[in-house]
Amino acid sequence: MTVVGKFLLAGAFALLPALAAGQGVEAVGMRALGMGGAFVAVADDASATYWNPAGLVTGAVFSAVAEGGRATLENAWLPTSGAGTRAGFSQHGSTLVALGTWPLGVTFYRLSDATARVVQPGAQAPALPSSASLQRLTTTHMGVNALQTIVSGLHVGATVKYVHGSAGLAQAAPAPDDPLSAARGVNTSGNHRFDLDAGVIADLRTLKLGLTVRNLLEPEFDTGIEAMRLQLPRQVRAGVAVRASDTLLVSLDADLTRTPDVTGERRSLAAGAEQRFLSDRLAVRGGFRVSTAGATRPVVTAGGSISLRSGMFADGYVAVGLDERAPDAFGAGLRVVF
């Protein structure tokens, strides 16, 4: 490799946020994402196996979900301390299949992320071509959820997970015309890991309090490049939910840790609401989310559910980023409760 090539490769990987993967909390769960991601204290359907393992105790006797979603960010301008310009690109895909009934739950979900950062050198380095750092990570999680009631209204839970991760890094100079397509084509290495999520919920009738810890063991995945690994960082989030009426639920979540992504570290503060109508056959949701670390990156969300038959619902949501560093997203799924 030439001196210029080594310089570009080092510079490209230096752009990666501590070689940590950007798989944030707001990844799956149609109801949760429609409420802006404020769901840690709600977590009363099968998506609780992801959002808060203790939540299944507070929901229906049986619940199941099957869903998929996508989020995309393109050409987001990124601040730089040196000459030149940088832009970020990312695409996130998700699939969730989960079911729960006290005292057990099972979950399967796959999160697929491709990210690219493109650097255009400034006038101080006219001889250098543009370059792109590319990252690809797909994680498949299969877990078993166990629950325990400590005292009336206080519940704990954990999800023990087998995780298969496919991770890869690459550098391109000059930068490709389609950075996301190039990121999706990065070669990956496969790894097998185990991980653990844990949570607690205090259910005080009109008030619920929740705390969840994801990626407790912070699994790392080889990328095929020596000494370069991608890590799922530990994520801690607290939440509160208020049953304002028999049909209205209002919630607030706050991250207690930071999660890196292509636009910089994020620490989410989310608020949302769910209003049910027509004897629970119809529901509408709305939410708002910002980052309290770095740029605010505001996102507004909306979602809803409609009953297809007794106990079966079609769920969906959309999210719109209110600045260029916040992604747009959508998703749909089926939910069964008895």
N, C-alpha and C positions, 0 to 999 in steps of 0.2 A: 504494500500500500504506500502511496506517495505521501510526502509530508503534508501536502494540502488535504489529501484524503483523510489522514489521521486527524488533522485539525478539525475537519468538518464532522467526522464521526464523534470525536470528543465533545464538540460543541452541540451536536444534535442530542446526545444522551444527557448533556448537562441541562437541556431544556426539560427533561422529564422530571416530574416532581418527586424526587427521592426514590425513583423507580418504584413508586407505589401505584397500584391500579386505581382508576377513578370510578369504581363501581359504588356509587353512593347509595344511601338508604332508599331514596325515592325511585325504586326500580320495578316493583310489582305491586299488585293489589288495586283493582279498579276503584273500589270505594275509597281506599286510602288516598290514591292519587287524585281522585276527583275532589277530595277535601284538602288538597294542597300538600298532602303528606303528613297531616296532623292526625295520626292514627294509633300511636303507641298506647294511649289510655282507652281507646275505643276497642280495637282488636277483638271483635266478637264474632268473626266468621272464620272460615278455614285459612284465610290469609294471615291469621294470627301466628301460624307456624313460622311465618317470616317476620312479621312486625313486632310481635311480643308473644313468646311461647306460653305465657301465663294466661293469655286472653281467652283461650278456648273454654275455660270454666265459666265465663260470663256470657257465653252465647247460647245458640240453640243446641238441642241435644245432639243433632248431627248437622254438619255443614260440609260442603264440598265446592271447590272453585276450579275452573279451567279457563285460562286467559292468555292473551299475548299483547305486546305493546312495542312501540318504537319511539325513540327520541333522536332528534337530529340537530346539530349545530354546525353552521357553515360560515367560514370566512369571518370569524370573530376577531376583531383587532385586539392584540395583547400588548400591554405596556412593555417597554424595553429600556434598559439603562444605557445601552450603547447605540451606535449608529445603525441605521437600517430599520426595517419593520418586521413584525411577526404577526401571524394569523393562526387561529386555532380552528380545528375541524374535529367533530366527533359524531359517532353514530352508535346508539345503544339499542339492542333488541332484547326482549325478555319473554319468557314462557313460564307459567306457573300452573302446576296441578297439585292440589292439596285437599286433604279431607281430615276432619277432626270430629271426635266424639269423646267426651270425658271418660277416662282420664288419659286417652292417647290421641295422637295425631300423626299423620305421615305427610311428607312434602317432597315434591320434585320441582326444581326450578333451574332454568338455564339463563345466564346473563352473558350477553355477547357485546363486547365493546371494541371499537376501532377508533383510534385517535391519531391526529397528525398535527404537528406544528411546523409551519413554513416560515423560513427566514429569508428575507430579501436584503442582501448587504447594502449598506449605504455608500455614499460618495467616498468615504474613507477607505473602502476596500473594493474598488471597482473591478479588480481581477478575479474576485471570488464569485462563483455562481450562486444562485439561490440554492437552498437546501431544505430538506424536510426530515424531521424525526417522526418515525412511524411506530405505533404500538398497537398490538392486538392481543386481547385476552378474552377467552371464553371459559366460564366456570359453570360446571354442572353440579348441583347440590342435591343430594338425596338424604333425607333426614327422618328421624323418628322423634316425636315430641312426647315428653312425659310431664305430667301435671301433679301438683300437690296443693291441697288447701291447708294452710298453717292454722289459722283460726277463721271464724266466720267473716267473710268479706276480704280476706287476705290470701292471695294465691301466688304460687311460684311455678315456673315452668322452665324447661330446657329442651333444646333441639340438638341432638347429637347428629352430626352430618359427615357423610363421606363426600369429598369434593374432588372432582377431576378438573384440572385446569390446563388449558392449552395457551401458552404465552409465547409471544415473539416480539422482537425489536428489530428495526432496520433503519438505515439512513439512505437518503436519495439526494444526489446532486448531479444535475440541477433538479429542483423540486418538480414532481409530476404535475401534469395539468389537472388531474383529478386526485387530490391527496387522499380522500376517503376510500376511493377504489383501491389505491395503492396500499393503504393501511389494511384493508380487508384481505389483501392478497399476501400479507407478510407470512413467511413460514413460521410455524410454531412448534414447540416441544410440549409433550404431554406429561403431566405429573399427577400423582395420587396423594391426597392429603386427608386428614381428619380435622374437623373443626367443631366448635360449640357455640351456640347462641343461648342466652339466658334472659329471663325477664321476671318481673313482679308486677302485680296489679292489686291495688286496694279499691274495692268496690263499696262505696258508701251510699248506695242507692242513687241519689241525684248527682253525685260527684264520684268520678273515677280518677285515680292517680296511677300512672304507669312509668316503669323504667325498664329499658331493654339494653342489652349489650350484644352486639353482633361481632362475628369474626374474633371471638375471644382468644383463639390461639394464633391469630395473625398468620395464616398460611402463606408460604412463598412458593413461587413457581419458576422453574428454570426457563430461560428464553432461548437456549441454544447458543448463547454468547457467554463465554467464561466470565464468572463473577457478576453477571447481570441477571437479576431476578426481579419479578414483579410480585408485589405483596398486597394482600387484602388487609388494610389497616383496621385495627379495632375501632368500632363505632359505638358510642354511648349516646342514647337519646332519652329524654324525659318528656312526659306528656300529662295533660290534664283534660278531662272531658266533663261536660256539664249537660245533664238531661234537662234542658230548659222547659220542656213539656213532654207529653207522651209521644209526640211525633217529631220533636226538634232536638237535635244534638249539636252541640258546639264544642270545638276542641282546639287545643293549642299544643304544639310540640316545639322542643328546643334541643338541638344537638349540644352535647357537652364535649365533643371532640371535633377535630377537623378532618375532612376528607379531601385529598387532592384530586383535581381533574385537569383537563387541558387548559382551562382558563385560570387556574390557580386554586388555592385551598378554599374550601367551602365549609361553612358551619351554619346549617339551616335553622331558621325560625319560621314555623309554619302555623297557619290558622285556617280552620275550615268549619263548615257546617253541613248538616244533612237534614232535610225536611221531607217527611213521608206524608203521602196523601192516599185517599181512597182505600182506607183500611189496609195500608202498607203495600198496596199493589203498584204504587208509583212512588218514586223518590227522586229528588233533585239535590245536587251537591254543588258547593262552590268553595274555593280556597285561594290562598295567597301565600307565597313563599319568598323569602329573601335570604341572602347570606349575611351573617354578622361578622364574617372574616373576609378581608379584601373587598373587591367590588360587590355591590349589593345583589346584582343579577336577579332582579325581581321576575317572578313567574306567577301568572294568574291561571287558575284551573276551574273547570266546570265538568260536571258528570251527572249521570242519572241511572236509574234502574226502572225496568218495567216487568211486571209479572207476566210470564208466558203461560203458566198454569199454576195451580196451587203448589207453593214451595219452590218454584223454579223462576229465576230472574235472569234477564239479559242486562248486563252492566256495561258501561262505557265511560270514557272520559277524554277530554282534550286539555292540553296545557299550552299556553302561549307565553313565550319569553318577551318581556317588555324592554329589553335592550339586546344588543347583538351578542352579548356573552351569556345569554340565557337561552336554553334550548326550547324548541317546540316539540310536542309529544302528543301521542294518542294511543288508545288501547281499547280492547273490547273483550268480553268474556261471558261465561255462564256461571251462575251460582245456584246451589241447591241448599235449602235449609228445612229442617223438620224439628 
